[in-house]
Amino acid sequence: MPRFRMTVEYDGTPYFGWQRQDNGPSVQGALEAAVRSLTGETVSIRGAGRTDSGVHAVGQVAHVDLSREWEPYKLRNALNAHLAMAKEAVSVLDAAAVTEDFDARFSALRRHYLYRIISRKARLALEHKRAWWVSKDIDHERMHEAAQMLVGRHDFTTFRSVHCQASSPVRTLDRLDVTRNGDLIEIRATAQSFLHNQIRSFAGTLKMAGEGSMTPKDVRNALEARDRKACGPVAPPDGLYFMQVDYPDVIPPRRHTKAETAEDMD
C-alpha cells in the first residue's frame, strides 16, 4: 500500500490531545475522519509524538497507508478541504510519498519543542491559550542558567508524569535554551524523545528559577533527587508547541539507546 508522510499544524485548544480516544475529539481522529470522508477508507494514522490536551503543533509529522497512489499535493489539498468542511483546527502543510519502512514515530531522530511564556502585568487577549501568562517579572538569563543543569543524559524521574508509560526515565536532552524578546520568553527543547509532561515540568521549574524561588543548584538537586515532589508546578499546555521532527534524510543520526526510542509524549 502506498505510504504518505504528512506535516501537520494544529491548534490544540479544542482537542483532548493527539491520540484518538472515546471521551473527546482528538487530532488523530480528525485526520482519520478526513481520510475516511475523502477515500471511504478506515485508516490508522501514526504521529511522531502524542501531544496532550491543549498542546499545539506547527510541525507534527504523521504517516498513513492508503489503497491507491495520490499526487501528494492533491492529497494535501483534498484532506485540507475535508478538514475545513468539518471545521477542524487542523491543517496538512505538506504531503510526500515515502517508502514503507518510514515510520513517523520510530524513524525520528530528534524532536523539537517550544514553550512560550509572556511575562507582563496585563492579561493576554490575542495570545490567550497560545502562551502561559505570568504576571510577575521573571529573569530569563537565570532560567537559562538553570536549564543548563538539565542538558545531557540523565534519569528524569523528577520531570515526568506519574502516569508516564515509558519503560525508562533516562533520556538524552540535547538542548534546553531560554531566550527573551520583549515580554516573550521562549524555552526551546530538543531530544530524540521526551517523557510525558517532561517539557511542561521543565517550564514550571524554570519559571520558579526566573522568579528567584529556585537557584540553578536547586534545579540540579531536583534532577538528582529523582523524585516527582522535587519538581516545580507543571506548566499549562497553552504555551507548548511541537515544532519539528528530524529524520535521517535531513539530519545525520546520533547514537541513542533502545530506551530512548520508545516513547514521546508531552
N, C-alpha and C positions, 0 to 999 in steps of 0.2 A: 504493500500500500504506500502511496506517496506520502512523505512526511514533510511538514512545513514548520518552520521556525517563525515565531511572531514576536515583535517587540510591542509591549502593551503599556499604555498610560491609563491611570485611573485616579479618580477622587475617591478615597476610601471611606468618606463620611457616611454614605448610605448603606455600606456593606458590613457584614459580620466577618470580614476578613477575606483572604483569597480563597480559602478552601471551601468546597461545596459542603453544605450542611442542611439539616432538616429544619432548623429553627429560625432561619432568616436568609436574606439574599446574600450572595457571595459573588466575587469577581469571576471565579472559575465557572460558577453556574450561569452567569450572564453570557460568558463566551460560548459555553456549550449550548446554551439555548439559541444563540445567534447562528451557530453552525447547524443546528437541527432545523431552524427556520429556513436557512439557505439551501441546505442539501437534503434534508429529510433524514440525515444520519444521526444516531445517538453515539456520541464520542466521549472519551475521557481526555481532557486537556491537562498536561503536566506543566507546572510552573517551576521556575528556578528557585523561588522562595515563597514560603507560606506566610504572608504578612497578616497581622492581626486586624481586628475590627478597628476602623478609623485610620489605618495607616495608608498613605498614598504611594503612588509609583509613577515615575516618568520613564523607567527603563526596565520594567519586569519583562522577562523572556519566558515564552511558553512554546510547547510544540504540540502538534496534532497530526494524527494519521487520517487521511481521507481516502475515499474509494476511487477517486479519479484525479487525474492531473488538473492543475489550475495554473494559469498565469498568475504569479504571485501578486502583482499589483491589482489584478481583478479580484482575487480572493480578499485582499485587504479592503478594497473599496466596497465589496459586497457585504463583508462582515460589518463594516462600519455603518452601512445603510441599515442593516437589521438591528444593530445596537442602538442606532438613533431612533428607529421606529419603536423600539421597546423602552425608550427614554432611559437608557443605562448611562451611567457616568464613566464609561469605559471607551477607549479608542485604541484601535490597532494602528500603530505608527508605521510598521512595515511588515512584510512577509517575505520569506525566502524558502525555496526548495532546499532540503538538506538530505543527507544520506540517512539510512535507517539506524545507524549507530549513534547519531546525535541524540542526546538526551538533555533537555533544558536544565534539569537539576544536576544529574551526575556528571555531565561534561563540563560543568562550570569550574573555572579556575579561581576566580575571585568575584566577590560581590561587593558593591559599593553602596553605602547608605549615607544619607544626610539627615541631621536633626537640626531644626530651626527653632531658635528662641528669640523672642522680641522682648527686650528689656526697656520698658518705659512706664511712665505713670498712667498714661491714657489707655483705656481698654482697646481691644482690637475691634475694628469694624470690617475692613476689607480682608484682613488676614485671619478673621475668626475661623477656627477649625483648620487653619493652614499653618499655624505655628503655636508654640507654647508661650503664652503671655506671662511674663514675670515682672511685677510692678516695681520690685527693688532693683537698684543698680547692681550689676554683677561684673566682676573683673575677669575678662576673657583670657588675659595673659596668665592669671593664676589658674584658671580652668585648664589651659593648655599644658602648663607645667604639671598639674595633677594628672592629666590624661597620659602623659608620657610614662607614668608609673605602671600603666596597664598594657603598653605596647610590648609585643613579644609572645612567646609561648608560655601559657600559664594554665593552671586549674582555675576556671572562672565560676566556681560554685557560688561565690558571693553574688555574682551578677547574672544569675539565671533564675527563671521562674521555678517555683516548687513543682509546677506542672510540666516542666520541660521533659520531653521523652527521649532526648539524646542519650546514647549509650555511655558517653564520656563527657565530663565538663571541661576537658582540655581542648583548647583552641589556640591557634597562632593568629594574633591580631597584628596585621601588617602596618596599619595606620590608624591614629586617632588624633586628629588635629582640631584645634579650636581657633576660629578667626572671628573678627568683628568688622562690620561696615555700618556705621551709624548705630541705630537701635538693634540691628540684626546680628545675632551671634549664631554662627554655623559650626556644628560638630560634624566632621566627616570621618567615617569609619570604613576600613577596607580589611577583608579577610576572605579566606576561601568559604567559610561558613560561620554562622552565628548561632548561638543558643537562644532559646525562647526568652524574649524580653531583655536580651543582653544589652542592646544599644540604648533602650529606654532606661535601663538600670544605670548604665554609664551616665546618661544625660542627667538623671536625677541626682546622682552622686557628684558629678562635676559642677552642677548648679550650686550645691552646698559649698564646694570649694570656692566658687566665684563669689559667694556671699560672705566667705570668711569663717564659716562654721566648721569647715574641714581644711586641713593643710594637705599638701601633696603627700607628706609622710603618712597622714591619716588614711589617704586613699590607698597607698601601698599596703598599709597594715590591714585595711579592709579586704583587699585582694588576698593577702596571705592568710587571713582568718578562715577562708573557705567556709563562710557562714553567712547565710542569707540575711541574718539580722544585722550584719555589719554594713549592708548596702543602704544607700540613701533611698528616698522615695522613688518609685518607678514613675518616670515622666509620662505625661499623657500621650496618646497615639497621634494627636493632631499635628505634631511637628515632625513626624518621621516620614521619610521618603526613600523608597527603593529606587536608586538612581541608575544603576548599570550592572551588567554582568559581563565578565571577560571569559572568552573561550579560547581554545588552543590556536585557532586561526587568526587571533588578534594579538594575544599576549603570550610570550614564552611561558611554559609551565614551571612551577616551583614545587619542590618535593613537599608532600604532606603525608601524614599518617592516615591509615584507613579510618580512624575515628573521626577525622576532620571532614570526611567526605559524606557523612551520613545524614546530617540534619542542617537545615537553615530555616529559622523562623524568628520573626520579630514583629 
